[in-house]
């Protein structure tokens, strides 16, 4: 993977904060430690990459290649 893409995704995910407004009162800004911006184009793609990685790790740990229901 091109290093520029990795740096771009890292910058997209890190250093974010949010504030919440309830009944007209604006609460203190907090730094976010996880998550993807709601409504972003990258959100669904990053979710799919995350889920794909989970199944890959499960296969490595238990030797399962199919989901057990």
PDB file of N, CA, C, O and CB in Angstrom:
ATOM      1  N   UNK A   1       0.851  -1.177   0.000  1.00  0.00           N
ATOM      2  CA  UNK A   1       0.000   0.000   0.000  1.00  0.00           C
ATOM      3  C   UNK A   1       0.898   1.241   0.000  1.00  0.00           C
ATOM      4  O   UNK A   1       1.955   1.264   0.629  1.00  0.00           O
ATOM      5  CB  UNK A   1      -0.969  -0.003   1.231  1.00  0.00           C
ATOM      6  N   UNK A   2       0.466   2.230  -0.693  1.00  0.00           N
ATOM      7  CA  UNK A   2       1.199   3.492  -0.777  1.00  0.00           C
ATOM      8  C   UNK A   2       1.204   4.168   0.592  1.00  0.00           C
ATOM      9  O   UNK A   2       0.154   4.316   1.218  1.00  0.00           O
ATOM     10  CB  UNK A   2       0.573   4.429  -1.849  1.00  0.00           C
ATOM     11  N   UNK A   3       2.373   4.573   1.052  1.00  0.00           N
ATOM     12  CA  UNK A   3       2.517   5.199   2.363  1.00  0.00           C
ATOM     13  C   UNK A   3       1.682   6.471   2.478  1.00  0.00           C
ATOM     14  O   UNK A   3       1.215   6.804   3.567  1.00  0.00           O
ATOM     15  CB  UNK A   3       3.981   5.514   2.633  1.00  0.00           C
ATOM     16  N   UNK A   4       1.489   7.175   1.386  1.00  0.00           N
ATOM     17  CA  UNK A   4       0.685   8.407   1.422  1.00  0.00           C
ATOM     18  C   UNK A   4      -0.759   8.107   1.816  1.00  0.00           C
ATOM     19  O   UNK A   4      -1.390   8.902   2.512  1.00  0.00           O
ATOM     20  CB  UNK A   4       0.720   9.115   0.053  1.00  0.00           C
ATOM     21  N   UNK A   5      -1.283   6.966   1.374  1.00  0.00           N
ATOM     22  CA  UNK A   5      -2.655   6.581   1.731  1.00  0.00           C
ATOM     23  C   UNK A   5      -2.737   6.290   3.226  1.00  0.00           C
ATOM     24  O   UNK A   5      -3.687   6.703   3.891  1.00  0.00           O
ATOM     25  CB  UNK A   5      -3.116   5.342   0.911  1.00  0.00           C
ATOM     26  N   UNK A   6      -1.751   5.586   3.750  1.00  0.00           N
ATOM     27  CA  UNK A   6      -1.724   5.270   5.181  1.00  0.00           C
ATOM     28  C   UNK A   6      -1.687   6.549   6.011  1.00  0.00           C
ATOM     29  O   UNK A   6      -2.423   6.673   6.990  1.00  0.00           O
ATOM     30  CB  UNK A   6      -0.509   4.381   5.520  1.00  0.00           C
ATOM     31  N   UNK A   7      -0.849   7.488   5.633  1.00  0.00           N
ATOM     32  CA  UNK A   7      -0.744   8.764   6.351  1.00  0.00           C
ATOM     33  C   UNK A   7      -2.064   9.524   6.253  1.00  0.00           C
ATOM     34  O   UNK A   7      -2.503  10.119   7.237  1.00  0.00           O
ATOM     35  CB  UNK A   7       0.421   9.624   5.785  1.00  0.00           C
ATOM     36  N   UNK A   8      -2.693   9.516   5.101  1.00  0.00           N
ATOM     37  CA  UNK A   8      -3.958  10.233   4.908  1.00  0.00           C
ATOM     38  C   UNK A   8      -5.052   9.650   5.799  1.00  0.00           C
ATOM     39  O   UNK A   8      -5.796  10.401   6.432  1.00  0.00           O
ATOM     40  CB  UNK A   8      -4.390  10.175   3.429  1.00  0.00           C
ATOM     41  N   UNK A   9      -5.160   8.329   5.857  1.00  0.00           N
ATOM     42  CA  UNK A   9      -6.178   7.686   6.696  1.00  0.00           C
ATOM     43  C   UNK A   9      -5.875   7.963   8.169  1.00  0.00           C
ATOM     44  O   UNK A   9      -6.793   8.229   8.944  1.00  0.00           O
ATOM     45  CB  UNK A   9      -6.233   6.150   6.426  1.00  0.00           C
ATOM     46  N   UNK A  10      -4.617   7.904   8.561  1.00  0.00           N
ATOM     47  CA  UNK A  10      -4.224   8.193   9.943  1.00  0.00           C
ATOM     48  C   UNK A  10      -4.643   9.608  10.328  1.00  0.00           C
ATOM     49  O   UNK A  10      -5.225   9.809  11.394  1.00  0.00           O
ATOM     50  CB  UNK A  10      -2.700   8.017  10.125  1.00  0.00           C
ATOM     51  N   UNK A  11      -4.359  10.573   9.492  1.00  0.00           N
ATOM     52  CA  UNK A  11      -4.738  11.956   9.763  1.00  0.00           C
ATOM     53  C   UNK A  11      -6.248  12.126   9.823  1.00  0.00           C
ATOM     54  O   UNK A  11      -6.749  12.960  10.578  1.00  0.00           O
ATOM     55  CB  UNK A  11      -4.158  12.876   8.704  1.00  0.00           C
ATOM     56  N   UNK A  12      -6.976  11.344   9.035  1.00  0.00           N
ATOM     57  CA  UNK A  12      -8.436  11.389   9.021  1.00  0.00           C
ATOM     58  C   UNK A  12      -9.006  10.922  10.362  1.00  0.00           C
ATOM     59  O   UNK A  12     -10.013  11.451  10.831  1.00  0.00           O
ATOM     60  CB  UNK A  12      -8.988  10.522   7.876  1.00  0.00           C
ATOM     61  N   UNK A  13      -8.355   9.922  10.978  1.00  0.00           N
ATOM     62  CA  UNK A  13      -8.884   9.303  12.187  1.00  0.00           C
ATOM     63  C   UNK A  13      -8.394   9.938  13.487  1.00  0.00           C
ATOM     64  O   UNK A  13      -9.103   9.886  14.492  1.00  0.00           O
ATOM     65  CB  UNK A  13      -8.532   7.860  12.190  1.00  0.00           C
ATOM     66  N   UNK A  14      -7.207  10.534  13.496  1.00  0.00           N
ATOM     67  CA  UNK A  14      -6.612  11.028  14.734  1.00  0.00           C
ATOM     68  C   UNK A  14      -6.851  12.522  14.941  1.00  0.00           C
ATOM     69  O   UNK A  14      -7.119  13.271  14.001  1.00  0.00           O
ATOM     70  CB  UNK A  14      -5.128  10.744  14.738  1.00  0.00           C
ATOM     71  N   UNK A  15      -6.744  12.927  16.208  1.00  0.00           N
ATOM     72  CA  UNK A  15      -6.790  14.347  16.540  1.00  0.00           C
ATOM     73  C   UNK A  15      -8.161  14.982  16.392  1.00  0.00           C
ATOM     74  O   UNK A  15      -8.264  16.168  16.076  1.00  0.00           O
ATOM     75  CB  UNK A  15      -5.830  15.078  15.692  1.00  0.00           C
ATOM     76  N   UNK A  16      -9.219  14.204  16.619  1.00  0.00           N
ATOM     77  CA  UNK A  16     -10.567  14.766  16.482  1.00  0.00           C
ATOM     78  C   UNK A  16     -11.176  15.042  17.854  1.00  0.00           C
ATOM     79  O   UNK A  16     -10.776  14.449  18.856  1.00  0.00           O
ATOM     80  CB  UNK A  16     -11.475  13.811  15.680  1.00  0.00           C
ATOM     81  N   UNK A  17     -12.138  15.939  17.881  1.00  0.00           N
ATOM     82  CA  UNK A  17     -12.858  16.252  19.115  1.00  0.00           C
ATOM     83  C   UNK A  17     -14.311  16.522  18.756  1.00  0.00           C
ATOM     84  O   UNK A  17     -14.669  16.690  17.591  1.00  0.00           O
ATOM     85  CB  UNK A  17     -12.221  17.478  19.859  1.00  0.00           C
ATOM     86  N   UNK A  18     -15.143  16.559  19.812  1.00  0.00           N
ATOM     87  CA  UNK A  18     -16.549  16.867  19.563  1.00  0.00           C
ATOM     88  C   UNK A  18     -17.137  17.581  20.768  1.00  0.00           C
ATOM     89  O   UNK A  18     -16.645  17.462  21.890  1.00  0.00           O
ATOM     90  CB  UNK A  18     -17.350  15.582  19.250  1.00  0.00           C
ATOM     91  N   UNK A  19     -18.189  18.318  20.509  1.00  0.00           N
ATOM     92  CA  UNK A  19     -18.972  18.937  21.574  1.00  0.00           C
ATOM     93  C   UNK A  19     -20.410  18.488  21.405  1.00  0.00           C
ATOM     94  O   UNK A  19     -20.833  18.091  20.319  1.00  0.00           O
ATOM     95  CB  UNK A  19     -18.858  20.501  21.546  1.00  0.00           C
ATOM     96  N   UNK A  20     -21.152  18.558  22.498  1.00  0.00           N
ATOM     97  CA  UNK A  20     -22.556  18.155  22.481  1.00  0.00           C
ATOM     98  C   UNK A  20     -23.391  19.325  22.983  1.00  0.00           C
ATOM     99  O   UNK A  20     -23.033  19.991  23.954  1.00  0.00           O
ATOM    100  CB  UNK A  20     -22.795  16.873  23.352  1.00  0.00           C
ATOM    101  N   UNK A  21     -24.508  19.562  22.306  1.00  0.00           N
ATOM    102  CA  UNK A  21     -25.424  20.618  22.705  1.00  0.00           C
ATOM    103  C   UNK A  21     -26.760  19.982  23.068  1.00  0.00           C
ATOM    104  O   UNK A  21     -27.391  19.327  22.239  1.00  0.00           O
ATOM    105  CB  UNK A  21     -25.593  21.679  21.574  1.00  0.00           C
ATOM    106  N   UNK A  22     -27.193  20.183  24.327  1.00  0.00           N
ATOM    107  CA  UNK A  22     -28.455  19.625  24.809  1.00  0.00           C
ATOM    108  C   UNK A  22     -29.278  20.757  25.403  1.00  0.00           C
ATOM    109  O   UNK A  22     -28.814  21.483  26.282  1.00  0.00           O
ATOM    110  CB  UNK A  22     -28.217  18.492  25.862  1.00  0.00           C
ATOM    111  N   UNK A  23     -30.493  20.899  24.918  1.00  0.00           N
ATOM    112  CA  UNK A  23     -31.398  21.957  25.385  1.00  0.00           C
ATOM    113  C   UNK A  23     -30.731  23.330  25.382  1.00  0.00           C
ATOM    114  O   UNK A  23     -30.918  24.126  26.303  1.00  0.00           O
ATOM    115  CB  UNK A  23     -31.899  21.635  26.789  1.00  0.00           C
ATOM    116  N   UNK A  24     -29.959  23.592  24.348  1.00  0.00           N
ATOM    117  CA  UNK A  24     -29.325  24.887  24.203  1.00  0.00           C
ATOM    118  C   UNK A  24     -28.027  25.053  24.974  1.00  0.00           C
ATOM    119  O   UNK A  24     -27.333  26.054  24.802  1.00  0.00           O
ATOM    120  CB  UNK A  24     -30.263  25.927  24.621  1.00  0.00           C
ATOM    121  N   UNK A  25     -27.688  24.089  25.819  1.00  0.00           N
ATOM    122  CA  UNK A  25     -26.446  24.181  26.596  1.00  0.00           C
ATOM    123  C   UNK A  25     -25.341  23.422  25.877  1.00  0.00           C
ATOM    124  O   UNK A  25     -25.482  22.238  25.569  1.00  0.00           O
ATOM    125  CB  UNK A  25     -26.642  23.625  28.034  1.00  0.00           C
ATOM    126  N   UNK A  26     -24.232  24.124  25.613  1.00  0.00           N
ATOM    127  CA  UNK A  26     -23.084  23.530  24.939  1.00  0.00           C
ATOM    128  C   UNK A  26     -22.130  22.974  25.987  1.00  0.00           C
ATOM    129  O   UNK A  26     -21.645  23.708  26.848  1.00  0.00           O
ATOM    130  CB  UNK A  26     -22.369  24.569  24.033  1.00  0.00           C
ATOM    131  N   UNK A  27     -21.865  21.686  25.911  1.00  0.00           N
ATOM    132  CA  UNK A  27     -20.999  21.028  26.882  1.00  0.00           C
ATOM    133  C   UNK A  27     -19.542  21.093  26.451  1.00  0.00           C
ATOM    134  O   UNK A  27     -19.224  21.443  25.314  1.00  0.00           O
ATOM    135  CB  UNK A  27     -21.423  19.577  27.074  1.00  0.00           C
ATOM    136  N   UNK A  28     -18.663  20.747  27.391  1.00  0.00           N
ATOM    137  CA  UNK A  28     -17.228  20.820  27.187  1.00  0.00           C
ATOM    138  C   UNK A  28     -16.778  19.943  26.017  1.00  0.00           C
ATOM    139  O   UNK A  28     -17.289  18.840  25.821  1.00  0.00           O
ATOM    140  CB  UNK A  28     -16.501  20.412  28.457  1.00  0.00           C
ATOM    141  N   UNK A  29     -15.830  20.443  25.258  1.00  0.00           N
ATOM    142  CA  UNK A  29     -15.258  19.699  24.137  1.00  0.00           C
ATOM    143  C   UNK A  29     -14.413  18.545  24.679  1.00  0.00           C
ATOM    144  O   UNK A  29     -13.647  18.710  25.628  1.00  0.00           O
ATOM    145  CB  UNK A  29     -14.401  20.632  23.226  1.00  0.00           C
ATOM    146  N   UNK A  30     -14.570  17.377  24.058  1.00  0.00           N
ATOM    147  CA  UNK A  30     -13.782  16.216  24.461  1.00  0.00           C
ATOM    148  C   UNK A  30     -13.051  15.661  23.247  1.00  0.00           C
ATOM    149  O   UNK A  30     -13.538  15.738  22.119  1.00  0.00           O
ATOM    150  CB  UNK A  30     -14.682  15.127  25.106  1.00  0.00           C
ATOM    151  N   UNK A  31     -11.870  15.099  23.501  1.00  0.00           N
ATOM    152  CA  UNK A  31     -11.093  14.463  22.435  1.00  0.00           C
ATOM    153  C   UNK A  31     -11.640  13.068  22.204  1.00  0.00           C
ATOM    154  O   UNK A  31     -11.983  12.362  23.153  1.00  0.00           O
ATOM    155  CB  UNK A  31      -9.576  14.411  22.787  1.00  0.00           C
ATOM    156  N   UNK A  32     -11.722  12.674  20.949  1.00  0.00           N
ATOM    157  CA  UNK A  32     -12.202  11.342  20.601  1.00  0.00           C
ATOM    158  C   UNK A  32     -11.018  10.400  20.466  1.00  0.00           C
ATOM    159  O   UNK A  32      -9.982  10.761  19.908  1.00  0.00           O
ATOM    160  CB  UNK A  32     -13.029  11.373  19.293  1.00  0.00           C
ATOM    161  N   UNK A  33     -11.181   9.189  20.983  1.00  0.00           N
ATOM    162  CA  UNK A  33     -10.102   8.211  20.912  1.00  0.00           C
ATOM    163  C   UNK A  33     -10.401   7.093  19.923  1.00  0.00           C
ATOM    164  O   UNK A  33      -9.526   6.285  19.613  1.00  0.00           O
ATOM    165  CB  UNK A  33      -9.844   7.625  22.281  1.00  0.00           C
ATOM    166  N   UNK A  34     -11.632   7.045  19.428  1.00  0.00           N
ATOM    167  CA  UNK A  34     -11.980   6.006  18.459  1.00  0.00           C
ATOM    168  C   UNK A  34     -13.169   6.466  17.631  1.00  0.00           C
ATOM    169  O   UNK A  34     -13.813   7.471  17.931  1.00  0.00           O
ATOM    170  CB  UNK A  34     -12.296   4.663  19.169  1.00  0.00           C
ATOM    171  N   UNK A  35     -13.437   5.706  16.587  1.00  0.00           N
ATOM    172  CA  UNK A  35     -14.595   5.996  15.755  1.00  0.00           C
ATOM    173  C   UNK A  35     -14.247   6.719  14.472  1.00  0.00           C
ATOM    174  O   UNK A  35     -13.127   7.187  14.271  1.00  0.00           O
ATOM    175  CB  UNK A  35     -15.574   6.804  16.523  1.00  0.00           C
ATOM    176  N   UNK A  36     -15.241   6.792  13.619  1.00  0.00           N
ATOM    177  CA  UNK A  36     -15.111   7.445  12.322  1.00  0.00           C
ATOM    178  C   UNK A  36     -16.201   8.498  12.233  1.00  0.00           C
ATOM    179  O   UNK A  36     -17.304   8.310  12.746  1.00  0.00           O
ATOM    180  CB  UNK A  36     -15.210   6.415  11.138  1.00  0.00           C
ATOM    181  N   UNK A  37     -15.892   9.589  11.590  1.00  0.00           N
ATOM    182  CA  UNK A  37     -16.876  10.665  11.443  1.00  0.00           C
ATOM    183  C   UNK A  37     -18.175  10.133  10.847  1.00  0.00           C
ATOM    184  O   UNK A  37     -18.169   9.417   9.846  1.00  0.00           O
ATOM    185  CB  UNK A  37     -16.315  11.795  10.562  1.00  0.00           C
ATOM    186  N   UNK A  38     -19.275  10.494  11.476  1.00  0.00           N
ATOM    187  CA  UNK A  38     -20.587  10.071  10.996  1.00  0.00           C
ATOM    188  C   UNK A  38     -20.871  10.729   9.655  1.00  0.00           C
ATOM    189  O   UNK A  38     -20.655  11.928   9.482  1.00  0.00           O
ATOM    190  CB  UNK A  38     -21.692  10.422  12.022  1.00  0.00           C
ATOM    191  N   UNK A  39     -21.358   9.936   8.708  1.00  0.00           N
ATOM    192  CA  UNK A  39     -21.688  10.448   7.397  1.00  0.00           C
ATOM    193  C   UNK A  39     -20.512  10.574   6.457  1.00  0.00           C
ATOM    194  O   UNK A  39     -20.657  11.098   5.352  1.00  0.00           O
ATOM    195  CB  UNK A  39     -22.325  11.751   7.537  1.00  0.00           C
ATOM    196  N   UNK A  40     -19.351  10.103   6.870  1.00  0.00           N
ATOM    197  CA  UNK A  40     -18.179  10.210   6.009  1.00  0.00           C
ATOM    198  C   UNK A  40     -18.196   9.143   4.920  1.00  0.00           C
ATOM    199  O   UNK A  40     -18.822   8.095   5.078  1.00  0.00           O
ATOM    200  CB  UNK A  40     -16.901  10.096   6.835  1.00  0.00           C
ATOM    201  N   UNK A  41     -17.519   9.409   3.840  1.00  0.00           N
ATOM    202  CA  UNK A  41     -17.415   8.449   2.744  1.00  0.00           C
ATOM    203  C   UNK A  41     -16.530   7.276   3.160  1.00  0.00           C
ATOM    204  O   UNK A  41     -16.775   6.139   2.756  1.00  0.00           O
ATOM    205  CB  UNK A  41     -16.853   9.127   1.473  1.00  0.00           C
ATOM    206  N   UNK A  42     -15.509   7.548   3.962  1.00  0.00           N
ATOM    207  CA  UNK A  42     -14.590   6.497   4.389  1.00  0.00           C
ATOM    208  C   UNK A  42     -15.183   5.565   5.439  1.00  0.00           C
ATOM    209  O   UNK A  42     -14.703   4.442   5.591  1.00  0.00           O
ATOM    210  CB  UNK A  42     -13.336   7.114   4.926  1.00  0.00           C
ATOM    211  N   UNK A  43     -16.198   5.991   6.158  1.00  0.00           N
ATOM    212  CA  UNK A  43     -16.773   5.195   7.241  1.00  0.00           C
ATOM    213  C   UNK A  43     -17.118   3.774   6.837  1.00  0.00           C
ATOM    214  O   UNK A  43     -16.627   2.835   7.462  1.00  0.00           O
ATOM    215  CB  UNK A  43     -17.995   5.864   7.758  1.00  0.00           C
ATOM    216  N   UNK A  44     -17.950   3.575   5.809  1.00  0.00           N
ATOM    217  CA  UNK A  44     -18.299   2.214   5.401  1.00  0.00           C
ATOM    218  C   UNK A  44     -17.091   1.397   4.936  1.00  0.00           C
ATOM    219  O   UNK A  44     -17.022   0.197   5.199  1.00  0.00           O
ATOM    220  CB  UNK A  44     -19.326   2.263   4.297  1.00  0.00           C
ATOM    221  N   UNK A  45     -16.151   2.025   4.256  1.00  0.00           N
ATOM    222  CA  UNK A  45     -14.962   1.303   3.798  1.00  0.00           C
ATOM    223  C   UNK A  45     -14.088   0.855   4.959  1.00  0.00           C
ATOM    224  O   UNK A  45     -13.590  -0.271   4.967  1.00  0.00           O
ATOM    225  CB  UNK A  45     -14.151   2.173   2.852  1.00  0.00           C
ATOM    226  N   UNK A  46     -13.899   1.736   5.943  1.00  0.00           N
ATOM    227  CA  UNK A  46     -13.104   1.369   7.105  1.00  0.00           C
ATOM    228  C   UNK A  46     -13.795   0.295   7.928  1.00  0.00           C
ATOM    229  O   UNK A  46     -13.131  -0.577   8.488  1.00  0.00           O
ATOM    230  CB  UNK A  46     -12.829   2.592   7.966  1.00  0.00           C
ATOM    231  N   UNK A  47     -15.130   0.344   8.009  1.00  0.00           N
ATOM    232  CA  UNK A  47     -15.876  -0.701   8.722  1.00  0.00           C
ATOM    233  C   UNK A  47     -15.670  -2.057   8.054  1.00  0.00           C
ATOM    234  O   UNK A  47     -15.426  -3.056   8.729  1.00  0.00           O
ATOM    235  CB  UNK A  47     -17.381  -0.357   8.774  1.00  0.00           C
ATOM    236  N   UNK A  48     -15.768  -2.088   6.737  1.00  0.00           N
ATOM    237  CA  UNK A  48     -15.568  -3.356   6.018  1.00  0.00           C
ATOM    238  C   UNK A  48     -14.157  -3.893   6.219  1.00  0.00           C
ATOM    239  O   UNK A  48     -13.973  -5.099   6.383  1.00  0.00           O
ATOM    240  CB  UNK A  48     -15.845  -3.172   4.521  1.00  0.00           C
ATOM    241  N   UNK A  49     -13.172  -3.026   6.207  1.00  0.00           N
ATOM    242  CA  UNK A  49     -11.797  -3.462   6.446  1.00  0.00           C
ATOM    243  C   UNK A  49     -11.651  -4.015   7.856  1.00  0.00           C
ATOM    244  O   UNK A  49     -10.959  -5.012   8.063  1.00  0.00           O
ATOM    245  CB  UNK A  49     -10.813  -2.302   6.225  1.00  0.00           C
ATOM    246  N   UNK A  50     -12.298  -3.375   8.832  1.00  0.00           N
ATOM    247  CA  UNK A  50     -12.247  -3.814  10.217  1.00  0.00           C
ATOM    248  C   UNK A  50     -12.895  -5.186  10.374  1.00  0.00           C
ATOM    249  O   UNK A  50     -12.321  -6.074  11.004  1.00  0.00           O
ATOM    250  CB  UNK A  50     -12.933  -2.794  11.126  1.00  0.00           C
ATOM    251  N   UNK A  51     -14.078  -5.364   9.809  1.00  0.00           N
ATOM    252  CA  UNK A  51     -14.791  -6.637   9.924  1.00  0.00           C
ATOM    253  C   UNK A  51     -14.020  -7.738   9.211  1.00  0.00           C
ATOM    254  O   UNK A  51     -13.932  -8.855   9.721  1.00  0.00           O
ATOM    255  CB  UNK A  51     -16.216  -6.520   9.344  1.00  0.00           C
ATOM    256  N   UNK A  52     -13.467  -7.447   8.060  1.00  0.00           N
ATOM    257  CA  UNK A  52     -12.682  -8.446   7.332  1.00  0.00           C
ATOM    258  C   UNK A  52     -11.491  -8.888   8.169  1.00  0.00           C
ATOM    259  O   UNK A  52     -11.139 -10.068   8.185  1.00  0.00           O
ATOM    260  CB  UNK A  52     -12.206  -7.885   5.974  1.00  0.00           C
ATOM    261  N   UNK A  53     -10.875  -7.946   8.859  1.00  0.00           N
ATOM    262  CA  UNK A  53      -9.717  -8.262   9.693  1.00  0.00           C
ATOM    263  C   UNK A  53     -10.130  -9.115  10.894  1.00  0.00           C
ATOM    264  O   UNK A  53      -9.372  -9.989  11.313  1.00  0.00           O
ATOM    265  CB  UNK A  53      -9.030  -6.969  10.168  1.00  0.00           C
ATOM    266  N   UNK A  54     -11.314  -8.877  11.453  1.00  0.00           N
ATOM    267  CA  UNK A  54     -11.800  -9.689  12.577  1.00  0.00           C
ATOM    268  C   UNK A  54     -11.895 -11.149  12.155  1.00  0.00           C
ATOM    269  O   UNK A  54     -11.406 -12.028  12.865  1.00  0.00           O
ATOM    270  CB  UNK A  54     -13.180  -9.179  13.075  1.00  0.00           C
ATOM    271  N   UNK A  55     -12.520 -11.423  11.006  1.00  0.00           N
ATOM    272  CA  UNK A  55     -12.685 -12.811  10.551  1.00  0.00           C
ATOM    273  C   UNK A  55     -11.341 -13.458  10.254  1.00  0.00           C
ATOM    274  O   UNK A  55     -11.151 -14.647  10.512  1.00  0.00           O
ATOM    275  CB  UNK A  55     -13.575 -12.865   9.303  1.00  0.00           C
ATOM    276  N   UNK A  56     -10.417 -12.690   9.718  1.00  0.00           N
ATOM    277  CA  UNK A  56      -9.087 -13.224   9.449  1.00  0.00           C
ATOM    278  C   UNK A  56      -8.396 -13.639  10.746  1.00  0.00           C
ATOM    279  O   UNK A  56      -7.752 -14.686  10.801  1.00  0.00           O
ATOM    280  CB  UNK A  56      -8.237 -12.190   8.701  1.00  0.00           C
ATOM    281  N   UNK A  57      -8.530 -12.820  11.785  1.00  0.00           N
ATOM    282  CA  UNK A  57      -7.930 -13.143  13.083  1.00  0.00           C
ATOM    283  C   UNK A  57      -8.617 -14.340  13.740  1.00  0.00           C
ATOM    284  O   UNK A  57      -7.946 -15.157  14.370  1.00  0.00           O
ATOM    285  CB  UNK A  57      -8.000 -11.931  14.012  1.00  0.00           C
ATOM    286  N   UNK A  58      -9.928 -14.461  13.608  1.00  0.00           N
ATOM    287  CA  UNK A  58     -10.637 -15.615  14.162  1.00  0.00           C
ATOM    288  C   UNK A  58     -10.161 -16.890  13.484  1.00  0.00           C
ATOM    289  O   UNK A  58      -9.962 -17.909  14.146  1.00  0.00           O
ATOM    290  CB  UNK A  58     -12.165 -15.455  13.995  1.00  0.00           C
ATOM    291  N   UNK A  59      -9.977 -16.841  12.180  1.00  0.00           N
ATOM    292  CA  UNK A  59      -9.486 -18.012  11.458  1.00  0.00           C
ATOM    293  C   UNK A  59      -8.105 -18.409  11.951  1.00  0.00           C
ATOM    294  O   UNK A  59      -7.819 -19.600  12.079  1.00  0.00           O
ATOM    295  CB  UNK A  59      -9.449 -17.740   9.952  1.00  0.00           C
ATOM    296  N   UNK A  60      -7.247 -17.441  12.229  1.00  0.00           N
ATOM    297  CA  UNK A  60      -5.900 -17.731  12.711  1.00  0.00           C
ATOM    298  C   UNK A  60      -5.926 -18.343  14.105  1.00  0.00           C
ATOM    299  O   UNK A  60      -5.154 -19.255  14.402  1.00  0.00           O
ATOM    300  CB  UNK A  60      -5.058 -16.464  12.715  1.00  0.00           C
ATOM    301  N   UNK A  61      -6.813 -17.842  14.958  1.00  0.00           N
ATOM    302  CA  UNK A  61      -6.844 -18.292  16.352  1.00  0.00           C
ATOM    303  C   UNK A  61      -7.434 -19.690  16.484  1.00  0.00           C
ATOM    304  O   UNK A  61      -6.861 -20.539  17.167  1.00  0.00           O
ATOM    305  CB  UNK A  61      -7.643 -17.315  17.201  1.00  0.00           C
ATOM    306  N   UNK A  62      -8.568 -19.940  15.842  1.00  0.00           N
ATOM    307  CA  UNK A  62      -9.239 -21.229  16.065  1.00  0.00           C
ATOM    308  C   UNK A  62      -9.127 -22.182  14.890  1.00  0.00           C
ATOM    309  O   UNK A  62      -9.565 -23.328  14.990  1.00  0.00           O
ATOM    310  CB  UNK A  62     -10.687 -21.001  16.371  1.00  0.00           C
ATOM    311  N   UNK A  63      -8.559 -21.747  13.792  1.00  0.00           N
ATOM    312  CA  UNK A  63      -8.436 -22.611  12.631  1.00  0.00           C
ATOM    313  C   UNK A  63      -9.747 -22.787  11.875  1.00  0.00           C
ATOM    314  O   UNK A  63      -9.862 -23.668  11.023  1.00  0.00           O
ATOM    315  CB  UNK A  63      -7.918 -23.947  13.052  1.00  0.00           C
ATOM    316  N   UNK A  64     -10.734 -21.950  12.187  1.00  0.00           N
ATOM    317  CA  UNK A  64     -12.039 -22.032  11.533  1.00  0.00           C
ATOM    318  C   UNK A  64     -11.990 -21.267  10.211  1.00  0.00           C
ATOM    319  O   UNK A  64     -11.442 -20.167  10.141  1.00  0.00           O
ATOM    320  CB  UNK A  64     -13.160 -21.468  12.456  1.00  0.00           C
ATOM    321  N   UNK A  65     -12.555 -21.845   9.188  1.00  0.00           N
ATOM    322  CA  UNK A  65     -12.617 -21.128   7.922  1.00  0.00           C
ATOM    323  C   UNK A  65     -14.035 -20.744   7.562  1.00  0.00           C
ATOM    324  O   UNK A  65     -14.256 -20.031   6.583  1.00  0.00           O
ATOM    325  CB  UNK A  65     -12.017 -21.961   6.820  1.00  0.00           C
ATOM    326  N   UNK A  66     -15.015 -21.215   8.350  1.00  0.00           N
ATOM    327  CA  UNK A  66     -16.414 -20.875   8.124  1.00  0.00           C
ATOM    328  C   UNK A  66     -17.036 -20.457   9.444  1.00  0.00           C
ATOM    329  O   UNK A  66     -16.628 -20.909  10.514  1.00  0.00           O
ATOM    330  CB  UNK A  66     -17.189 -22.067   7.501  1.00  0.00           C
ATOM    331  N   UNK A  67     -18.037 -19.580   9.349  1.00  0.00           N
ATOM    332  CA  UNK A  67     -18.708 -19.126  10.550  1.00  0.00           C
ATOM    333  C   UNK A  67     -19.564 -20.256  11.109  1.00  0.00           C
ATOM    334  O   UNK A  67     -20.309 -20.903  10.373  1.00  0.00           O
ATOM    335  CB  UNK A  67     -19.565 -17.878  10.263  1.00  0.00           C
ATOM    336  N   UNK A  68     -19.456 -20.485  12.392  1.00  0.00           N
ATOM    337  CA  UNK A  68     -20.250 -21.505  13.064  1.00  0.00           C
ATOM    338  C   UNK A  68     -21.504 -20.839  13.597  1.00  0.00           C
ATOM    339  O   UNK A  68     -21.425 -19.842  14.314  1.00  0.00           O
ATOM    340  CB  UNK A  68     -19.445 -22.201  14.211  1.00  0.00           C
ATOM    341  N   UNK A  69     -22.666 -21.388  13.248  1.00  0.00           N
ATOM    342  CA  UNK A  69     -23.936 -20.799  13.680  1.00  0.00           C
ATOM    343  C   UNK A  69     -24.578 -21.662  14.729  1.00  0.00           C
ATOM    344  O   UNK A  69     -25.657 -21.336  15.222  1.00  0.00           O
ATOM    345  CB  UNK A  69     -24.889 -20.612  12.499  1.00  0.00           C
TER     346      UNK A  69
END
